[in-house]
């Protein structure tokens, strides 16, 4: 039976300096993710020369969530989040160290790279889910939004800095040597987490036998899905995030739009993409200031609406500067909404089920992205390879969805709404 209250924070709360070390350590973990974003496809391309294989190597994170997300959420809820993060960082360090060693010895094969990448990505699903629970255990109130804002700003920066840094390391020391640097980031993350003593309440599975825990996992997964389905506010936010991911996937057409339709070169494309990364950092950094308790849900709805309007306008401009500015607005709005939604979920979902709800919501959001990308590409092809109507259409649909979700019940949970004080199950 699920309670509506979170479990109490247990003994061993870290000091402010320890928490700063913990957050700082996530720089290494997120930087490792950013390095891996380019490292794995480059290694596959080096080994095979096959662009399809390289593209497949860029998909492990999404596939990882789809394969183990539900299981990871249920298991994280039954384990100590700190121990889970330590174990999964050890797995990711081992995977990339093995990758580097095999590359140096000349024994690396494409299937090995893909297997190690999927192993690291699966571990990353557990890590990210446990991190959400850990942050909930460590901070509350406005500090929760600030912590999520800092983490997401770092994540967005790593997606810009990580690939570039890996490229620099590869140019200076060679691709194989650069892989060791990627492994070290996870080792540094592990070391910083190790400095924090045990924190948070007793995990739901503490004291249970292995057999009893395994027997409960299927029921636990069902509980998580049921909670997500029956809790109207969390369901609305999940739907809004998933549909936003579906429509924002039209941005996969930006390289084609910039180079083939508008006739700009690679440097111009770099400006557009780079400003998108900057927008993500700004959106995350602005969350703590904009998402005050009284206007969080309004910020989410407004961000989703702005995202849609900016996407639609991207299909109506022909200049590089307005396209880049709109891409900055799209990314900033999307990341701002993500940070606020994550914070609301951490506050409202009972501690004992937070891992399951978090993993399920992320699965829905990540699954929407490839579907949106395939739909955008197909529709552009049907329109004589003109992506502009697709940007306009997807943008309008995103805006309409944001308005619909707001009036379908999101506004009822905002201050002054009919259910502002009752954000529990419908």
C-alpha positions in Angstrom: 0.0 0.0 0.0 1.5 3.4 -1.0 1.4 6.2 1.4 1.1 9.8 0.4 4.0 10.9 2.6 7.7 10.5 1.9 9.8 8.5 4.3 11.7 10.5 6.8 15.3 11.5 6.1 17.4 9.2 8.0 20.7 9.5 9.9 23.9 10.5 8.3 22.8 13.7 6.5 25.9 15.2 4.9 27.1 18.7 5.7 26.9 21.6 3.3 30.5 21.1 2.3 29.9 17.4 1.7 26.9 18.1 -0.4 28.9 20.6 -2.4 31.4 17.8 -3.1 28.6 15.5 -4.1 27.2 18.0 -6.6 30.6 18.8 -7.8 31.3 15.2 -8.4 28.4 15.0 -10.8 30.4 17.3 -13.1 32.7 14.3 -13.8 29.8 11.9 -14.3 28.0 14.2 -16.7 31.2 15.1 -18.5 31.8 11.4 -18.9 28.4 11.1 -20.6 29.2 14.0 -22.8 32.5 12.4 -23.8 30.8 9.1 -24.5 28.3 10.9 -26.7 31.1 11.3 -29.4 33.5 8.6 -28.3 31.4 5.5 -29.0 30.3 6.5 -32.5 33.8 7.6 -33.4 35.3 4.3 -32.3 32.7 2.3 -34.3 33.3 4.5 -37.4 37.1 4.0 -37.0 36.7 0.2 -36.8 34.0 -0.3 -39.5 33.7 2.8 -41.7 30.0 2.1 -41.7 27.8 5.2 -41.0 24.8 3.0 -40.1 26.9 1.3 -37.4 28.1 4.6 -36.1 24.5 5.9 -35.9 23.5 2.7 -34.0 26.3 3.4 -31.5 24.6 6.7 -30.7 21.4 5.0 -29.6 22.3 3.1 -26.4 20.9 5.6 -23.9 17.4 5.6 -25.4 17.4 1.8 -25.9 18.8 1.4 -22.4 15.8 3.2 -20.9 13.4 1.3 -23.0 14.9 -2.1 -22.0 15.6 -1.7 -18.3 13.8 1.5 -17.2 10.9 -0.1 -15.4 13.1 -2.7 -13.8 15.7 -0.1 -12.8 13.1 2.1 -11.2 11.7 -0.8 -9.1 15.1 -2.0 -8.0 16.4 1.5 -7.1 13.4 2.0 -4.9 14.5 -1.1 -2.9 18.2 -0.2 -2.7 20.3 2.5 -1.1 20.7 5.2 -3.8 24.3 5.9 -2.7 25.3 2.3 -3.0 23.5 2.1 -6.4 25.4 5.1 -7.7 28.7 3.7 -6.5 28.1 0.4 -8.1 26.9 1.8 -11.5 29.8 4.3 -11.6 32.1 1.3 -11.1 30.4 -0.5 -14.0 30.7 2.5 -16.3 34.3 3.0 -15.4 35.0 -0.7 -16.0 33.2 -0.7 -19.4 35.1 2.3 -20.7 38.4 1.1 -19.3 37.9 -2.2 -21.0 37.1 -0.3 -24.2 40.3 1.7 -24.0 42.4 -1.4 -23.2 41.0 -3.4 -26.1 41.5 -0.5 -28.4 45.2 -0.2 -27.3 45.8 -3.9 -27.8 44.1 -4.0 -31.2 41.6 -6.6 -30.1 38.6 -4.3 -30.3 35.6 -5.3 -32.6 32.5 -3.4 -33.4 30.2 -5.8 -31.5 32.4 -5.4 -28.4 32.1 -1.6 -28.6 28.3 -1.9 -28.9 28.1 -4.4 -26.1 30.1 -2.2 -23.8 28.2 0.9 -24.8 24.9 -0.8 -24.0 26.3 -2.1 -20.7 27.4 1.4 -19.7 24.1 2.9 -20.8 22.1 0.4 -18.8 24.2 1.2 -15.8 23.5 4.9 -16.5 19.8 4.3 -16.3 20.2 3.0 -12.8 22.6 5.8 -11.9 20.3 8.6 -13.1 17.3 7.1 -11.4 19.2 6.7 -8.1 20.5 10.3 -8.5 17.0 11.6 -8.6 16.2 9.8 -5.4 19.5 10.9 -3.7 18.8 14.5 -4.5 15.3 14.2 -3.0 16.9 12.7 0.1 19.5 15.4 0.5 17.6 18.6 -0.1 14.0 19.9 0.1 12.1 23.1 -0.8 13.7 25.8 -2.9 17.1 24.0 -2.5 15.6 21.1 -4.5 14.9 23.3 -7.5 18.4 24.9 -7.2 20.1 21.5 -7.0 18.2 20.2 -10.1 18.9 23.5 -11.9 22.6 23.1 -11.2 22.7 19.5 -12.3 20.8 20.1 -15.5 22.9 23.2 -16.4 26.0 21.0 -16.0 24.4 18.3 -18.1 23.6 20.7 -20.9 27.1 22.2 -20.7 28.6 18.7 -20.8 26.7 17.9 -24.1 28.4 20.9 -25.6 31.9 20.7 -24.0 32.2 16.8 -23.8 32.2 16.1 -27.5 34.5 19.0 -28.2 36.9 18.0 -25.4 37.0 14.4 -26.7 37.8 15.7 -30.1 40.7 17.7 -28.7 42.0 14.8 -26.7 41.8 12.6 -29.8 43.7 15.1 -31.9 46.4 15.6 -29.3 46.8 12.0 -28.0 45.0 9.8 -30.4 41.5 8.2 -30.2 42.6 5.2 -28.2 44.3 7.3 -25.5 41.3 9.6 -25.3 39.1 6.7 -24.2 41.1 6.4 -21.0 40.1 9.9 -20.2 36.5 9.0 -20.6 36.9 6.1 -18.1 38.6 8.4 -15.6 35.6 10.7 -15.3 33.4 7.9 -13.9 36.2 7.0 -11.4 36.3 10.6 -10.2 32.5 10.6 -9.9 32.7 7.4 -7.8 35.3 8.9 -5.5 33.2 12.0 -4.7 30.1 9.9 -4.0 32.2 7.7 -1.7 33.0 10.7 0.5 29.4 11.1 1.4 28.1 8.9 4.2 24.8 7.1 4.0 21.9 9.4 3.6 18.1 9.3 3.3 15.5 7.0 4.7 15.6 3.2 4.8 15.1 1.7 1.3 11.8 -0.1 0.8 13.7 -3.4 0.3 15.9 -3.1 3.3 16.0 -6.4 5.3 14.2 -8.3 2.6 15.7 -11.6 1.2 16.9 -11.7 -2.3 14.1 -14.1 -3.2 11.5 -11.9 -1.6 12.9 -8.8 -3.4 12.8 -10.6 -6.8 9.3 -11.8 -6.1 8.1 -8.2 -5.5 9.7 -6.5 -8.4 6.9 -7.3 -10.9 4.3 -6.0 -8.4 6.5 -2.9 -7.7 6.7 -2.1 -11.4 2.9 -2.4 -11.6 2.6 -0.1 -8.6 4.7 2.5 -10.3 2.7 2.5 -13.5 -0.6 2.6 -11.5 0.6 5.6 -9.5 1.6 7.4 -12.6 -1.8 6.6 -14.2 -3.9 7.6 -11.2 -2.1 10.7 -10.0 -3.5 13.4 -12.3 -0.9 16.1 -11.9 2.1 13.8 -12.4 0.3 12.2 -15.4 -0.3 15.6 -17.0 3.3 16.6 -16.5 4.5 13.3 -18.0 2.2 13.7 -21.0 3.4 17.3 -21.5 7.0 16.3 -21.4 6.6 13.3 -23.7 4.6 15.3 -26.3 7.2 18.1 -26.1 9.9 15.6 -26.9 7.8 14.2 -29.7 7.5 17.6 -31.4 11.0 19.0 -30.6 12.4 16.0 -32.4 11.8 18.0 -35.6 15.1 19.7 -34.7 16.9 16.6 -36.1 16.1 18.3 -39.5 18.2 21.4 -38.6 21.4 20.2 -40.4 19.4 19.5 -43.5 17.4 22.7 -43.2 20.6 24.9 -42.7 22.8 23.2 -45.3 20.4 21.9 -48.0 17.5 24.3 -47.9 19.0 27.6 -46.7 22.4 27.0 -48.3 24.6 27.8 -45.3 27.8 25.9 -44.6 29.0 23.8 -41.6 30.2 26.9 -39.6 26.7 28.3 -39.8 25.3 25.0 -38.7 27.7 25.0 -35.8 26.4 28.4 -34.7 22.8 27.2 -34.7 23.6 24.0 -32.8 25.9 25.8 -30.4 23.3 28.4 -29.5 20.9 25.5 -28.9 23.4 24.2 -26.3 23.7 27.6 -24.7 20.0 27.9 -24.5 19.8 24.6 -22.6 22.4 25.9 -20.1 20.5 29.2 -19.7 17.1 27.4 -19.3 18.5 25.2 -16.6 20.3 28.0 -14.8 17.1 30.1 -14.8 14.9 27.5 -13.3 15.8 28.3 -9.7 15.0 31.9 -10.2 11.8 31.6 -12.3 10.2 28.5 -10.8 9.1 29.9 -7.4 6.6 27.7 -5.5 3.7 29.8 -6.5 4.3 29.7 -10.3 6.0 26.5 -11.1 3.2 24.9 -13.0 2.6 28.2 -14.9 6.3 28.2 -15.8 6.0 24.7 -17.2 3.0 25.4 -19.3 4.4 28.7 -20.6 7.8 27.1 -21.4 6.0 24.3 -23.4 4.0 27.0 -25.2 7.1 29.1 -26.0 8.8 26.0 -27.3 6.0 25.4 -29.7 5.8 29.0 -31.0 9.6 29.1 -31.5 9.5 25.8 -33.5 6.8 27.1 -35.7 8.7 30.4 -36.3 11.8 28.4 -37.3 9.8 27.2 -40.3 9.1 30.8 -41.4 12.5 32.4 -41.2 15.3 32.4 -43.8 18.1 34.1 -42.0 20.8 32.5 -39.9 20.6 34.9 -36.9 16.8 34.4 -36.3 17.1 30.7 -36.8 19.9 30.5 -34.2 18.0 32.7 -31.8 14.9 30.6 -32.1 16.9 27.4 -31.5 18.3 29.0 -28.3 14.7 29.7 -27.2 13.5 26.2 -28.0 16.3 24.6 -26.0 16.0 27.0 -23.1 12.3 26.5 -22.8 12.5 22.7 -23.0 15.2 22.4 -20.4 13.5 24.9 -18.1 10.4 22.8 -18.2 12.3 19.6 -17.6 14.0 21.0 -14.4 10.7 22.2 -13.0 8.9 18.9 -13.8 11.6 16.9 -12.2 11.5 19.0 -9.0 7.7 18.8 -8.8 7.9 15.0 -9.2 10.5 14.7 -6.5 8.4 16.7 -4.1 5.0 15.0 -4.7 5.8 11.4 -5.5 6.2 9.3 -2.3 9.9 8.5 -1.6 9.3 4.7 -1.7 8.0 4.9 -5.3 10.0 7.8 -6.7 12.5 5.6 -8.6 9.7 3.8 -10.5 7.8 6.9 -11.4 11.0 8.7 -12.5 12.2 5.9 -14.7 8.7 5.4 -16.3 8.4 9.1 -17.0 11.8 9.2 -18.6 11.0 6.1 -20.7 7.9 7.9 -22.1 9.9 11.0 -22.8 12.8 9.2 -24.5 10.6 6.9 -26.5 8.8 9.9 -28.0 12.0 11.4 -29.5 12.8 8.7 -32.1 9.2 8.6 -33.1 9.1 12.3 -33.6 12.3 12.2 -35.6 11.0 9.5 -37.9 7.7 11.3 -38.4 9.5 14.6 -39.1 11.8 13.1 -41.7 9.0 11.2 -43.4 6.8 14.3 -43.6 9.6 16.4 -45.0 10.3 13.8 -47.7 6.6 13.8 -48.7 6.8 17.5 -49.0 9.6 17.5 -51.7 12.3 17.6 -48.9 11.0 21.0 -47.7 11.2 20.9 -43.9 9.6 24.3 -43.2 6.0 23.1 -43.1 7.1 20.3 -40.7 8.6 22.9 -38.3 5.4 25.0 -38.5 3.1 22.0 -38.0 5.1 20.4 -35.1 5.4 23.8 -33.5 1.7 24.5 -33.6 0.9 21.0 -32.3 3.3 21.5 -29.4 1.6 24.8 -28.6 -1.9 23.4 -28.8 -0.8 20.5 -26.5 0.6 22.9 -23.9 -2.7 24.8 -23.9 -4.7 21.6 -23.8 -2.8 20.2 -20.8 -3.1 23.5 -19.0 -6.9 23.6 -19.3 -7.2 19.8 -18.9 -6.2 20.1 -15.3 -2.7 21.6 -14.8 -4.2 25.0 -13.9 -6.3 23.3 -11.2 -3.2 22.5 -9.3 -1.7 26.0 -9.6 -2.1 28.5 -6.8 -5.8 29.5 -6.7 -6.8 26.4 -8.7 -9.5 24.1 -7.6 -7.0 21.5 -6.5 -4.0 23.6 -5.5 -3.8 22.0 -2.1 -4.7 18.5 -3.2 -2.1 17.2 -5.7 -2.8 13.6 -5.0 -4.6 10.9 -6.9 -7.5 11.6 -9.1 
